Amino acid sequence: MENIRLIFLFISIVSFSSCGNDDGSNVVEEQKVYNTVDQMGRPAINTVFNFFGSSATKNSFNEILPSEGKAESSDHFKGILEALQAYIFLDPTSYENILGTNNQTLAEILSVDVLTCDLSKSPSSYATLNGRGLGDDVIDVTLALAFADQSAAGEDNPVKDGVSTDNVDSNDKSHSNNFPYIASAHR
């Protein structure tokens, strides 16, 4: 028993005496630097709206900080939105989405591909672009933002209803109530 106490005392002394440099200053761990390789804050946004004609351009968007992407890419996002809307006979110049924003404002929001979560705002859901629950249908919300025209011009467009949903209403398995909350695997 005495040997165990001596070993414990020795380990304690060595541990506490090695907490600083020889000059008495504290040890500072080297700062780590990470590289951004992809932006996927909001599923489907980067995949659909970040296509600027080449993989190199797409990769350069993915490698910048989200806060730096807005100015450079919002015009590209707006161009993709307008091209897709015109393809299904919506009028991009008068388009207004479910949040009440036009294409320019939506492109500025989406080009900063981060998932915001402000708990002081209600409701917290993907549909309000504030947070995300596991059961939120992110594809339907993305499609609704892009194609569910709320303006008077889009009111009578029969095509928009068919492209504003993927018609998948829920996950095929229930999510777990425990972290990491994913559904069980198919066997």
Secondary structure, DSSP 4 states (H G I P E B T S, - for coil): -HHHHHHHHHHHHHHHHTSB-TTSPBP-PPPP--------SSTTHHHHH---SSHHHHHHHHHS-HHHHHHHHHHHHHHHHHHHHHHTT--TTT---TTS--HHHHHHHHTS------TTSS--BGGGTB---TT--HHHHHHHHHH---STTTTT-HHHHHHS--S--S-SSPPPSSTT-PPPPP-
